[in-house]
Amino acid sequence: MKTIMIVDDQMEVRELVAVTLQVGPYRTIKAKSGEEALTLAATEHPDLIIMDVMMPGGIDGYEATRRLRTEWETSACQILLLTAKGQKEDIEKGYEAGANGYFIKPFSPLELIQRVEEILDPEQSNL
């Protein structure tokens, strides 16, 4: 079973993503800030992190992604940014930070599931 961490400062978004992912064989864990995501990722070693960009506190999603990429415990983790920031420069900034994918809110639950499956099992998605 794959572990997916959902990082968003809005509880409603965390819950919506968790409910959306219930269709698959996934265990979900949740964090409400970039700081909490870094701590939880180091201990839980998720296969995928779905991360918001705009969060209060000192660490936004871009910075959390950069830090996750530099730590050996989390450097191989897949990261999908899920954010309302959809401008070209925002997307480029996300990939430069080390994200494996970028998904824009509001989102289609079916498209999110498809994207998660593509990231976690790329060979299956090409069949």
JOJOSUL-V639152 format. One record per backbone hydrogen bond with DSSP energy under -1.0 kcal/mol. NH is the residue of the N-H (numbers start at 0). CO is the residue of the C=O. E is the energy in kcal/mol with one decimal. If there is no record, write none. Layout:
((NH | CO | E) (NH | CO | E))
This chain:
((1 | 24 | -1.2) (3 | 26 | -3.0) (4 | 47 | -2.7) (5 | 28 | -2.8) (6 | 49 | -3.3) (7 | 30 | -1.9) (13 | 9 | -2.1) (14 | 10 | -2.6) (15 | 11 | -2.4) (16 | 12 | -2.6) (17 | 13 | -2.2) (18 | 14 | -2.7) (19 | 15 | -2.3) (20 | 16 | -2.0) (21 | 18 | -1.1) (23 | 20 | -1.6) (25 | 23 | -1.9) (26 | 1 | -2.9) (28 | 3 | -2.2) (30 | 5 | -2.6) (36 | 32 | -2.2) (37 | 33 | -2.1) (38 | 34 | -1.8) (39 | 35 | -2.8) (40 | 36 | -2.7) (41 | 37 | -1.5) (43 | 39 | -3.0) (44 | 40 | -1.9) (46 | 2 | -2.1) (47 | 2 | -1.7) (48 | 77 | -2.4) (49 | 4 | -3.2) (50 | 79 | -2.5) (51 | 6 | -2.4) (60 | 52 | -2.7) (63 | 59 | -2.6) (64 | 60 | -2.2) (65 | 61 | -2.3) (66 | 62 | -2.5) (67 | 63 | -2.6) (68 | 64 | -1.9) (73 | 70 | -1.0) (74 | 70 | -1.5) (76 | 73 | -1.3) (77 | 46 | -1.9) (79 | 48 | -3.1) (80 | 100 | -2.4) (81 | 50 | -2.8) (82 | 102 | -2.3) (85 | 83 | -1.2) (90 | 86 | -2.3) (91 | 87 | -2.5) (92 | 88 | -2.1) (93 | 89 | -2.0) (94 | 90 | -2.2) (95 | 91 | -2.6) (96 | 92 | -1.7) (98 | 93 | -2.2) (99 | 78 | -2.8) (100 | 78 | -1.3) (102 | 80 | -3.5) (104 | 82 | -2.5) (111 | 107 | -2.4) (112 | 108 | -2.4) (113 | 109 | -2.2) (114 | 110 | -2.5) (115 | 111 | -2.7) (116 | 112 | -2.6) (117 | 113 | -2.3) (118 | 114 | -2.2) (119 | 115 | -2.8) (120 | 116 | -2.4) (124 | 120 | -1.5) (126 | 123 | -1.3))
